[in-house]
Amino acid sequence: MKLYPAMIRLSGSLVTVVGAGDVALRKARELLCCGARVRVVAPRMHDGFPGLSGEYADRLELREREYRPGDIDGSLLAVAATDDPEVNRAVFTEAREKNILVNAVDDPPNCTFFVPASFRRDDFLLSISTGGASPAMAARLCRQLQEHVPEHIGALLQALAEARSALKQESRFAHLDAHSRAGILKTIVCDDARLERLRIAFEQGDIVSFLQGCL
């Protein structure tokens, strides 16, 4: 089965989590950190939810009862984080009928999307999926790859974004076409020494001078 990779912008969108155990708490926290509005439905709430509600009172809704049809209405995504296969299946069925993407934790047949193993540092996000076949292998590979992520990746990404913007907007680079601009950025990204000089130039507010030296 081939999966289509995507990064989803959740800010302001509703996500419903069915279940309220350890896994559901972690899922809800991750979703809230990404700016989503989160609705949690479960007959019993994990002890951590009151604290989470205090931190995200304006974006967290707790429905302390059994799941009912209609609970996922208006959601962009639904997450079934229960240990009851019948509930997971009910959430999956309703989500498919309403064209809502759904993930059932550790239950691949009841998923239309999988949550990959991931590593985040500032704006950098590394994600690996095995299509639900082996989350443990995905986690292992993610741990191995994160060792190669530059320590200052957050600052480097900000510097590269500013460099890209400067190449497009500064009059001193108006003679460059898209191919030439892309070539300059590729040269910088592929050279660790240039990347470090770019980071320093960014911190000193002198990106344009640095780029002129790359012409």
C-alpha positions as CSV (number, residue, x, y, z in Angstrom):
1,M,0.0,0.0,0.0
2,K,1.4,3.3,-1.0
3,L,0.9,6.3,1.3
4,Y,0.8,10.0,0.3
5,P,3.2,11.9,2.7
6,A,1.9,15.3,4.0
7,M,2.5,17.8,6.8
8,I,-0.9,19.1,8.0
9,R,-1.4,22.7,9.3
10,L,-3.8,22.2,12.2
11,S,-4.0,25.7,13.6
12,G,-7.6,26.6,14.4
13,S,-8.9,23.2,13.1
14,L,-10.9,20.8,15.2
15,V,-9.5,17.3,16.0
16,T,-11.6,14.8,18.0
17,V,-9.8,12.3,20.3
18,V,-11.9,9.4,21.4
19,G,-10.4,7.9,24.6
20,A,-8.7,9.6,27.5
21,G,-5.9,7.3,28.7
22,D,-2.1,7.8,28.6
23,V,-1.9,7.7,24.8
24,A,-4.9,10.0,24.3
25,L,-3.4,12.5,26.7
26,R,-0.1,12.5,24.7
27,K,-2.0,12.8,21.5
28,A,-4.2,15.7,22.8
29,R,-1.1,17.5,24.1
30,E,0.7,17.2,20.7
31,L,-2.3,18.4,18.8
32,L,-2.8,21.4,21.1
33,C,0.9,22.3,20.7
34,C,0.3,22.4,16.9
35,G,-2.5,24.9,17.4
36,A,-5.5,22.6,17.0
37,R,-8.8,22.8,18.8
38,V,-9.2,19.4,20.5
39,R,-12.3,17.6,21.6
40,V,-11.8,14.6,23.9
41,V,-14.6,12.1,24.4
42,A,-14.3,9.3,27.1
43,P,-16.2,8.0,30.1
44,R,-13.2,8.5,32.3
45,M,-10.5,11.2,31.9
46,H,-6.8,10.7,32.7
47,D,-5.6,12.7,35.7
48,G,-3.5,14.8,33.4
49,F,-6.4,16.3,31.5
50,P,-7.4,18.9,34.2
51,G,-3.9,20.4,34.0
52,L,-4.0,20.4,30.2
53,S,-7.4,22.0,30.3
54,G,-6.0,24.8,32.5
55,E,-3.3,25.5,30.0
56,Y,-5.4,25.3,26.9
57,A,-8.9,26.2,28.3
58,D,-9.9,28.1,25.1
59,R,-9.0,25.1,22.8
60,L,-9.8,22.0,24.8
61,E,-13.3,20.5,25.1
62,L,-13.8,17.5,27.4
63,R,-16.9,15.3,27.0
64,E,-16.8,12.9,29.9
65,R,-19.1,10.1,28.6
66,E,-19.2,7.3,26.1
67,Y,-18.6,8.0,22.5
68,R,-21.8,8.8,20.5
69,P,-22.3,9.2,16.7
70,G,-21.9,12.8,15.9
71,D,-19.1,13.5,18.3
72,I,-16.6,13.9,15.5
73,D,-18.8,16.3,13.5
74,G,-16.8,19.3,12.3
75,S,-13.5,17.6,12.7
76,L,-10.6,17.8,10.3
77,L,-9.1,14.7,11.9
78,A,-10.3,12.0,14.4
79,V,-8.2,9.9,16.6
80,A,-9.5,6.7,18.2
81,A,-7.2,6.0,21.2
82,T,-9.2,3.4,23.0
83,D,-8.6,-0.3,23.9
84,D,-12.0,-1.2,22.6
85,P,-11.9,-2.5,19.0
86,E,-15.7,-1.9,18.6
87,V,-15.4,1.8,19.5
88,N,-12.4,2.2,17.2
89,R,-14.4,0.6,14.4
90,A,-17.4,2.8,15.1
91,V,-15.2,6.0,15.0
92,F,-13.6,4.7,11.7
93,T,-16.9,3.9,10.1
94,E,-18.4,7.3,11.0
95,A,-15.3,9.1,9.9
96,R,-15.2,7.4,6.5
97,E,-18.9,8.3,6.0
98,K,-18.2,12.0,6.8
99,N,-14.9,12.2,4.9
100,I,-12.9,12.8,8.0
101,L,-9.4,11.4,8.2
102,V,-9.1,9.0,11.1
103,N,-6.3,7.3,13.0
104,A,-6.8,4.4,15.4
105,V,-3.8,3.9,17.7
106,D,-2.2,0.5,17.1
107,D,-5.1,-0.5,14.9
108,P,-4.0,-0.1,11.2
109,P,-7.2,-1.6,9.6
110,N,-9.2,1.3,11.2
111,C,-6.9,4.1,10.0
112,T,-7.0,6.3,6.9
113,F,-3.8,8.0,8.1
114,F,-0.9,7.0,10.2
115,V,1.1,9.2,12.7
116,P,4.8,8.7,11.9
117,A,7.6,8.5,14.4
118,S,9.0,12.0,14.5
119,F,11.8,14.2,15.9
120,R,11.2,18.0,16.3
121,R,13.7,20.7,16.9
122,D,12.4,24.3,16.5
123,D,10.8,24.4,13.0
124,F,12.6,21.3,11.8
125,L,10.5,18.1,11.8
126,L,11.7,14.7,10.8
127,S,9.0,12.0,10.3
128,I,9.3,8.4,9.4
129,S,6.5,5.9,8.6
130,T,6.4,2.2,8.0
131,G,2.7,2.4,6.9
132,G,1.7,0.9,10.3
133,A,3.8,-2.2,9.8
134,S,6.3,-1.5,12.5
135,P,6.2,1.6,14.7
136,A,9.2,0.3,16.6
137,M,11.3,0.2,13.4
138,A,10.2,3.7,12.5
139,A,11.1,4.9,16.0
140,R,14.6,3.3,15.7
141,L,15.4,4.8,12.4
142,C,14.1,8.2,13.6
143,R,16.5,8.0,16.6
144,Q,19.4,7.1,14.3
145,L,18.7,9.9,11.8
146,Q,18.3,12.6,14.4
147,E,22.0,12.2,15.3
148,H,22.8,13.8,11.9
149,V,20.6,16.9,12.4
150,P,22.7,20.0,12.9
151,E,22.6,21.4,16.5
152,H,21.7,24.9,15.2
153,I,19.0,23.6,12.7
154,G,16.4,26.1,14.0
155,A,18.7,29.1,13.4
156,L,19.9,27.7,10.1
157,L,16.3,27.4,8.8
158,Q,15.6,30.9,9.8
159,A,18.7,32.1,8.0
160,L,17.9,30.1,4.9
161,A,14.4,31.5,4.8
162,E,15.7,35.1,5.1
163,A,18.3,34.3,2.4
164,R,15.6,33.0,0.1
165,S,13.5,36.0,0.7
166,A,16.4,38.4,0.1
167,L,17.3,36.7,-3.2
168,K,13.7,37.2,-4.4
169,Q,13.1,40.8,-3.2
170,E,16.4,42.7,-2.9
171,S,17.0,44.8,-6.0
172,R,20.7,43.8,-5.9
173,F,19.6,40.3,-7.0
174,A,17.0,41.3,-9.5
175,H,19.2,40.1,-12.4
176,L,19.0,36.5,-11.1
177,D,16.4,34.1,-12.5
178,A,14.7,31.4,-10.4
179,H,17.2,28.8,-11.5
180,S,20.2,30.9,-10.4
181,R,18.6,31.7,-7.1
182,A,17.9,28.0,-6.4
183,G,21.5,27.2,-7.4
184,I,22.9,29.7,-4.8
185,L,20.8,28.3,-2.1
186,K,21.7,24.7,-3.0
187,T,25.4,25.6,-3.0
188,I,25.0,27.0,0.5
189,V,23.0,24.1,1.9
190,C,25.6,21.6,0.5
191,D,28.6,23.3,2.2
192,D,28.8,23.1,6.0
193,A,31.3,26.0,6.1
194,R,29.0,28.2,4.1
195,L,26.1,27.3,6.2
196,E,27.9,28.3,9.3
197,R,28.9,31.7,7.7
198,L,25.3,32.1,6.7
199,R,24.2,31.5,10.3
200,I,26.7,34.1,11.6
201,A,25.6,36.6,8.9
202,F,22.0,36.1,10.0
203,E,22.8,36.7,13.6
204,Q,24.6,39.9,12.6
205,G,21.9,41.1,10.3
206,D,24.1,41.0,7.3
207,I,22.5,38.3,5.0
208,V,22.6,40.5,1.9
209,S,26.4,41.0,2.1
210,F,26.9,37.3,2.6
211,L,24.8,36.5,-0.5
212,Q,26.7,39.0,-2.6
213,G,29.8,37.1,-1.7
214,C,28.2,33.9,-3.1
215,L,27.6,35.4,-6.6
